[in-house]
Amino acid sequence: MRVEMLASFALGVSPNPKDSSLFFPLGNHVDVYFLPRKRSRISAPFVVSGEQKQQPSIDVLPDECLFEVFRRLPGGQERSACACVSKRWLMLVSSIARDEICNSKTTQFVEPEIRSSPAEAHDTAKSKEKSDDMNGIKSEDDECQENDSHGYLSRCLDGKKATDVRLAAIAVGTASRGGLGKLSIRGSASTRGLTDLGLKAISRGCPSLRVLSLWNLSSIGDEGLCEIASGSRFLEKLDLCHCQHHR
Amino acid sequence: MAPKNKNPNGENVVPEVQQKKTQALILKSSDGEEFSISKSAAGLSVAIKNMMEDDCAGGVIPLPLVDGGTLARVITYLNKHAEDGASDEDKRKFDEEFLSGMEVDVLCDVALAGNYLDIRGLFHDVCQRIVNGMKNKSVEWVRKTFRIESDFTAEEEEQIKKEYAWAWEGVDSDAD
């Protein structure tokens, strides 16, 4: 009973939100009887479903669901395309570490009886062939990003260009092209500047990072550096200068 | 308490021993539709199973996040996967047909329900299906299809296009 009241509240069923009696139809009775049911497990995620039909349907999915979708993206191109869609998508795509990416071949952890069907896999293969034809290149970036980090990419960001969005974009973008080897950041934008979130994206997307140099960044803290420490295992040089963390 | 054997497949001859296992349960959707489902099928949803174990499932289980249409689909899926005689091959075939006819919006609703009810296999299949649809598509196509508005500033958008210039080339036309 309590569950249903909450539901109609969150779903915006009541025609007039000011009329509180609609929200709490039993409000006048002090001795309301609630069924001896346990705390409703269902109450937490109610908020989303109100305007489900009008809202962008995929964006009602909570982050962890979208994450599950994105980690199945077949290659660098699709990951990049999704990263360009919106900030939320970009940050989600950038938070996928390389070993969390699963292509349809490796979807083994799904219960055996509901494995992805062979016909689907066939589809995949076909569309891949097609994309190869169109690009005139083999889409190597699907599998062997790991190997070719010798001629590594480097990026340098100054002042106001250094934002989380920019770093996340770099992380996703370079991951498909051999991986970022060197990153230098000189100061951060004053509003919406670089935070630990951006460093996290770098640690997830750029496991082959060798040189990281951070100057004049007051908005990053231990959390971001811990992410780098655990994610960037090939780091040879870390240059921190004027990175006093202000809360 | 729910009346015994009220499930729609009641005409199946159920051996006495299984009687208890196949008792019906009522699931109520956000828009008030009620569906009866056998306990064994409902148990494939971890969330519902937990509710049953907590003895919350005495009568009707309200599922305020799932609308009637979606719930009907989910129940079809659960029934198939709880079917005694169905082989893995049958189920695979069923899954494929089940998902292939769905529009993007429906897929998202089913994904949401699958996640919420914790039906792992269904959820993963739907995610894969959504991704398959995105293959070799442009950013604009994705935005249009999923009705997402870009919240990047013009400057950020510009930077991102530069960073991903190669990703904007050679994609399918946006016509479809």
Interface residues (C-beta under 8 A of the other chain):
Chain A: V3 E4 L6 A7 A10 L11 R37 K38 R41 I42 P45 F46 V48 S49 Q52 Q55 P56 S57 I58 D59 V60 L61 P62 E64 C65 E68 V69 F70 R72 L73 P74 G76 Q77 E78 S80 A81 C82 A83 C84 V85 S86 K87 R88 W89 L90 S104 T107 V110 E111 P112 E113 I114 R115 S116 S117 P118 A119 E120 D123 T124 S127 K128 K130 S131 M134 N135 K161 T163 V165 R166 A169 I170 G173 S176 R177
Chain B: S30 A47 N50 M51 D54 C56 P62 L63 P64 L65 D67 H81 D88 K91 R92 K93 D95 E96 V104 D105 C108 D109 A111 L112 N115 Y116 R120 G121 L122 F123 H124 D125 C127 Q128 R129 I130 V131 N132 M134 K135 N136 K137 S138 V139 V142 R143 F146 R147 I148 E149 S150 D151 F152 E156 Q159 I160 K161 E163 Y164 W166 A167 E169 G170 V171
